Each structure stands twice: as C-alpha cells, then as structure tokens.
C-alpha cells in the first residue's frame, strides 16, 4: 500500500508570521498537534510546528505568545516522504528517526505539500505489526 492511500489529505501551510496563539487555535480546530509552516503563495515548506514545540519552546520559557511567531519556534529540519512511497518503507523511516509524523510531498522534482502521515493514520489502516514496529523504535 502507498502513503497516499493512508495519509491525511488537505493539509495547509501555517504562514511563518502567524503567532503562537493562532497556531494553537488552529491545532485545536483541526484536532491535531502538527502543522506545516511555510509560505502558501510560494508553496514552500519552511518547517513544522508541533504542540510540543509550543509547550517546550514558548510556554515553558515564558515567551509572549502573542508576539512569538511560529517561525521562531518551528523545527526547520523536516523529514518527509513521497505520496507514492510504500508504507513499509516510511514505517522504517519513522522508526529509525523516532518520529510520529512525516510530511508528504508529491514527488522528488516538484516537492509540493500533499499531506501528512502519522502513526495514527497507519494504525487506522494497517495491521498491528507495522504499527508495533514503529512504536518499538520510538519507545526505545
């Protein structure tokens, strides 16, 4: 099975200049803890911000959440996969890197944002063996 059959589609960029409160509200609306950060006009991925980034890099440090932008907190080293990749391959990638989510791009030429694939997506659509394989790597 390919990533595009399992991933969450219709993912949007959080603009770089969005403040942390707005990002957290958007996460709440979408019931997620992960947003790609970029410039929607350029269709360029700049990084990702997670609920954990907000908690540890902003709240715990006492930063002014209205004045702090997502591009100041985001992780700019983004791991990704392609929509035609095999689920088993990206499961190994997630396990090796100890991550719960990957940004999904269309192909290695255009690199346009297509979605996100998470451990939850894989758990919903695949057998327990693949999900367990990822979890073992992350928990280790």
NUFI-912177 format. One record per residue (C-alpha): residue number from 1; x, y, z; residue in three letters; chain. Coordinates in steps of 0.05 Angstrom, whole numbers, plus 32768, in hexadecimal, padded with zeros to 4 digits. Last residue first. Example, Ala and Ser with C-alpha at 12.3 -4.5 7.8 and 13.67 -1.06 7.14 Angstrom:
2
<site pos="2" c1="8111" c2="7FEB" c3="808F" code="SER" unit="A"/>
<site pos="1" c1="80F6" c2="7FA6" c3="809C" code="ALA" unit="A"/>
//
This chain:
140
<site pos="140" c1="810C" c2="8032" c3="81C3" code="UNK" unit="A"/>
<site pos="139" c1="80C5" c2="804F" c3="81C3" code="UNK" unit="A"/>
<site pos="138" c1="80CA" c2="806B" c3="817D" code="UNK" unit="A"/>
<site pos="137" c1="80E7" c2="802C" c3="8160" code="UNK" unit="A"/>
<site pos="136" c1="80B5" c2="7FFE" c3="8182" code="UNK" unit="A"/>
<site pos="135" c1="807D" c2="802C" c3="816C" code="UNK" unit="A"/>
<site pos="134" c1="8090" c2="8027" c3="8123" code="UNK" unit="A"/>
<site pos="133" c1="8092" c2="7FDB" c3="8123" code="UNK" unit="A"/>
<site pos="132" c1="8051" c2="7FD7" c3="814B" code="UNK" unit="A"/>
<site pos="131" c1="802E" c2="8000" c3="8115" code="UNK" unit="A"/>
<site pos="130" c1="8048" c2="7FD2" c3="80DF" code="UNK" unit="A"/>
<site pos="129" c1="8035" c2="7F93" c3="8105" code="UNK" unit="A"/>
<site pos="128" c1="7FF1" c2="7FAD" c3="811B" code="UNK" unit="A"/>
<site pos="127" c1="7FD6" c2="7FAB" c3="80D4" code="UNK" unit="A"/>
<site pos="126" c1="7FC9" c2="7FE8" c3="80AB" code="UNK" unit="A"/>
<site pos="125" c1="7F94" c2="801E" c3="80A0" code="UNK" unit="A"/>
<site pos="124" c1="7F85" c2="803D" c3="80E4" code="UNK" unit="A"/>
<site pos="123" c1="7FCA" c2="802F" c3="8102" code="UNK" unit="A"/>
<site pos="122" c1="7FEC" c2="804F" c3="80C6" code="UNK" unit="A"/>
<site pos="121" c1="7FC3" c2="808E" c3="80CC" code="UNK" unit="A"/>
<site pos="120" c1="7FD0" c2="8091" c3="8117" code="UNK" unit="A"/>
<site pos="119" c1="801B" c2="8089" c3="810C" code="UNK" unit="A"/>
<site pos="118" c1="8016" c2="80C6" c3="80E0" code="UNK" unit="A"/>
<site pos="117" c1="8016" c2="80D7" c3="8096" code="UNK" unit="A"/>
<site pos="116" c1="8011" c2="811F" c3="8081" code="UNK" unit="A"/>
<site pos="115" c1="7FF6" c2="813D" c3="8041" code="UNK" unit="A"/>
<site pos="114" c1="8005" c2="8151" c3="7FF9" code="UNK" unit="A"/>
<site pos="113" c1="803A" c2="8187" c3="8001" code="UNK" unit="A"/>
<site pos="112" c1="805D" c2="8193" c3="7FBE" code="UNK" unit="A"/>
<site pos="111" c1="80A3" c2="8177" c3="7FB5" code="UNK" unit="A"/>
<site pos="110" c1="80A3" c2="8183" c3="7F69" code="UNK" unit="A"/>
<site pos="109" c1="80DC" c2="8154" c3="7F55" code="UNK" unit="A"/>
<site pos="108" c1="80DF" c2="8122" c3="7F8E" code="UNK" unit="A"/>
<site pos="107" c1="8095" c2="8114" c3="7F8B" code="UNK" unit="A"/>
<site pos="106" c1="8052" c2="8128" c3="7FAA" code="UNK" unit="A"/>
<site pos="105" c1="806A" c2="8138" c3="7FF0" code="UNK" unit="A"/>
<site pos="104" c1="8051" c2="8118" c3="8031" code="UNK" unit="A"/>
<site pos="103" c1="8068" c2="8136" c3="8074" code="UNK" unit="A"/>
<site pos="102" c1="8079" c2="80FF" c3="80A5" code="UNK" unit="A"/>
<site pos="101" c1="805C" c2="80F1" c3="80EA" code="UNK" unit="A"/>
<site pos="100" c1="806A" c2="80C9" c3="8129" code="UNK" unit="A"/>
<site pos="99" c1="80B6" c2="80CE" c3="812A" code="UNK" unit="A"/>
<site pos="98" c1="80ED" c2="80A3" c3="8147" code="UNK" unit="A"/>
<site pos="97" c1="811B" c2="80AB" c3="810B" code="UNK" unit="A"/>
<site pos="96" c1="8125" c2="8061" c3="80FE" code="UNK" unit="A"/>
<site pos="95" c1="80DC" c2="8050" c3="810E" code="UNK" unit="A"/>
<site pos="94" c1="80C0" c2="8087" c3="80E1" code="UNK" unit="A"/>
<site pos="93" c1="80EE" c2="8073" c3="80A8" code="UNK" unit="A"/>
<site pos="92" c1="80DD" c2="8029" c3="80B1" code="UNK" unit="A"/>
<site pos="91" c1="8093" c2="803B" c3="80AE" code="UNK" unit="A"/>
<site pos="90" c1="80A3" c2="8064" c3="8070" code="UNK" unit="A"/>
<site pos="89" c1="80BC" c2="8027" c3="804C" code="UNK" unit="A"/>
<site pos="88" c1="8084" c2="7FFA" c3="8064" code="UNK" unit="A"/>
<site pos="87" c1="8050" c2="802C" c3="804C" code="UNK" unit="A"/>
<site pos="86" c1="806E" c2="802C" c3="8006" code="UNK" unit="A"/>
<site pos="85" c1="807D" c2="8070" c3="7FE8" code="UNK" unit="A"/>
<site pos="84" c1="804D" c2="808D" c3="7FB4" code="UNK" unit="A"/>
<site pos="83" c1="803A" c2="80C9" c3="7FDE" code="UNK" unit="A"/>
<site pos="82" c1="8082" c2="80DC" c3="7FEB" code="UNK" unit="A"/>
<site pos="81" c1="80A5" c2="80DE" c3="802E" code="UNK" unit="A"/>
<site pos="80" c1="80BB" c2="8115" c3="805D" code="UNK" unit="A"/>
<site pos="79" c1="80E9" c2="8127" c3="8096" code="UNK" unit="A"/>
<site pos="78" c1="80EB" c2="8171" c3="80A4" code="UNK" unit="A"/>
<site pos="77" c1="8129" c2="8192" c3="80C2" code="UNK" unit="A"/>
<site pos="76" c1="810A" c2="81D7" c3="80CD" code="UNK" unit="A"/>
<site pos="75" c1="80E9" c2="81C7" c3="810F" code="UNK" unit="A"/>
<site pos="74" c1="80BD" c2="8202" c3="811F" code="UNK" unit="A"/>
<site pos="73" c1="80C4" c2="8231" c3="815A" code="UNK" unit="A"/>
<site pos="72" c1="80D7" c2="8274" c3="813B" code="UNK" unit="A"/>
<site pos="71" c1="80B2" c2="8263" c3="80FA" code="UNK" unit="A"/>
<site pos="70" c1="8072" c2="825A" c3="8124" code="UNK" unit="A"/>
<site pos="69" c1="8074" c2="82A3" c3="8139" code="UNK" unit="A"/>
<site pos="68" c1="807B" c2="82BB" c3="8181" code="UNK" unit="A"/>
<site pos="67" c1="8058" c2="82FE" c3="8190" code="UNK" unit="A"/>
<site pos="66" c1="8014" c2="82E2" c3="81A4" code="UNK" unit="A"/>
<site pos="65" c1="8035" c2="82A8" c3="81CA" code="UNK" unit="A"/>
<site pos="64" c1="8061" c2="82D6" c3="81F4" code="UNK" unit="A"/>
<site pos="63" c1="8097" c2="82A5" c3="8208" code="UNK" unit="A"/>
<site pos="62" c1="8097" c2="8286" c3="824D" code="UNK" unit="A"/>
<site pos="61" c1="80CD" c2="8252" c3="823D" code="UNK" unit="A"/>
<site pos="60" c1="809E" c2="8218" c3="824C" code="UNK" unit="A"/>
<site pos="59" c1="8068" c2="8237" c3="8221" code="UNK" unit="A"/>
<site pos="58" c1="8094" c2="8245" c3="81E5" code="UNK" unit="A"/>
<site pos="57" c1="80C7" c2="820F" c3="81D4" code="UNK" unit="A"/>
<site pos="56" c1="80AC" c2="81D6" c3="81FE" code="UNK" unit="A"/>
<site pos="55" c1="8061" c2="81DF" c3="81F6" code="UNK" unit="A"/>
<site pos="54" c1="805F" c2="81FC" c3="81B0" code="UNK" unit="A"/>
<site pos="53" c1="8092" c2="81CB" c3="8196" code="UNK" unit="A"/>
<site pos="52" c1="806A" c2="8192" c3="81B6" code="UNK" unit="A"/>
<site pos="51" c1="802B" c2="81A9" c3="8194" code="UNK" unit="A"/>
<site pos="50" c1="8052" c2="81A2" c3="8154" code="UNK" unit="A"/>
<site pos="49" c1="806E" c2="81D2" c3="8121" code="UNK" unit="A"/>
<site pos="48" c1="808A" c2="81BE" c3="80DE" code="UNK" unit="A"/>
<site pos="47" c1="80BD" c2="81DC" c3="80AE" code="UNK" unit="A"/>
<site pos="46" c1="80C6" c2="8209" c3="8072" code="UNK" unit="A"/>
<site pos="45" c1="809A" c2="81E5" c3="8040" code="UNK" unit="A"/>
<site pos="44" c1="8094" c2="820D" c3="8000" code="UNK" unit="A"/>
<site pos="43" c1="8052" c2="8216" c3="7FDB" code="UNK" unit="A"/>
<site pos="42" c1="806A" c2="825C" c3="7FC7" code="UNK" unit="A"/>
<site pos="41" c1="8026" c2="827B" c3="7FD6" code="UNK" unit="A"/>
<site pos="40" c1="8019" c2="824E" c3="8012" code="UNK" unit="A"/>
<site pos="39" c1="805B" c2="8261" c3="8033" code="UNK" unit="A"/>
<site pos="38" c1="8070" c2="822D" c3="8065" code="UNK" unit="A"/>
<site pos="37" c1="8062" c2="8209" c3="80A6" code="UNK" unit="A"/>
<site pos="36" c1="8046" c2="81C2" c3="80A6" code="UNK" unit="A"/>
<site pos="35" c1="8019" c2="81B7" c3="80E2" code="UNK" unit="A"/>
<site pos="34" c1="801B" c2="8181" c3="8118" code="UNK" unit="A"/>
<site pos="33" c1="7FF2" c2="8174" c3="8157" code="UNK" unit="A"/>
<site pos="32" c1="7FAF" c2="8165" c3="8137" code="UNK" unit="A"/>
<site pos="31" c1="7F66" c2="816F" c3="8147" code="UNK" unit="A"/>
<site pos="30" c1="7F5D" c2="819C" c3="810A" code="UNK" unit="A"/>
<site pos="29" c1="7F3C" c2="81D3" c3="8133" code="UNK" unit="A"/>
<site pos="28" c1="7F6C" c2="81C8" c3="816E" code="UNK" unit="A"/>
<site pos="27" c1="7FA8" c2="81CA" c3="8140" code="UNK" unit="A"/>
<site pos="26" c1="7F8D" c2="820B" c3="8122" code="UNK" unit="A"/>
<site pos="25" c1="7F86" c2="8228" c3="8168" code="UNK" unit="A"/>
<site pos="24" c1="7FCD" c2="8214" c3="8178" code="UNK" unit="A"/>
<site pos="23" c1="7FE6" c2="8236" c3="8139" code="UNK" unit="A"/>
<site pos="22" c1="7FBE" c2="8275" c3="8149" code="UNK" unit="A"/>
<site pos="21" c1="7FDC" c2="8277" c3="818F" code="UNK" unit="A"/>
<site pos="20" c1="8023" c2="826C" c3="8173" code="UNK" unit="A"/>
<site pos="19" c1="8021" c2="82A8" c3="8145" code="UNK" unit="A"/>
<site pos="18" c1="801D" c2="829E" c3="80FA" code="UNK" unit="A"/>
<site pos="17" c1="8058" c2="82BE" c3="80D5" code="UNK" unit="A"/>
<site pos="16" c1="806F" c2="827D" c3="80B4" code="UNK" unit="A"/>
<site pos="15" c1="802B" c2="826F" c3="8095" code="UNK" unit="A"/>
<site pos="14" c1="800C" c2="822C" c3="80AC" code="UNK" unit="A"/>
<site pos="13" c1="800B" c2="8203" c3="806D" code="UNK" unit="A"/>
<site pos="12" c1="7FCF" c2="81D8" c3="805E" code="UNK" unit="A"/>
<site pos="11" c1="7FC1" c2="818D" c3="8060" code="UNK" unit="A"/>
<site pos="10" c1="7F8A" c2="8176" c3="8032" code="UNK" unit="A"/>
<site pos="9" c1="7F9B" c2="812C" c3="8038" code="UNK" unit="A"/>
<site pos="8" c1="7FAB" c2="8101" c3="8075" code="UNK" unit="A"/>
<site pos="7" c1="7FD3" c2="80C6" c3="805E" code="UNK" unit="A"/>
<site pos="6" c1="7FBD" c2="807E" c3="8053" code="UNK" unit="A"/>
<site pos="5" c1="7FB2" c2="8073" c3="8009" code="UNK" unit="A"/>
<site pos="4" c1="7FE5" c2="80A9" c3="7FF6" code="UNK" unit="A"/>
<site pos="3" c1="801B" c2="8083" c3="801E" code="UNK" unit="A"/>
<site pos="2" c1="8018" c2="8047" c3="7FF1" code="UNK" unit="A"/>
<site pos="1" c1="8000" c2="8000" c3="8000" code="UNK" unit="A"/>
//
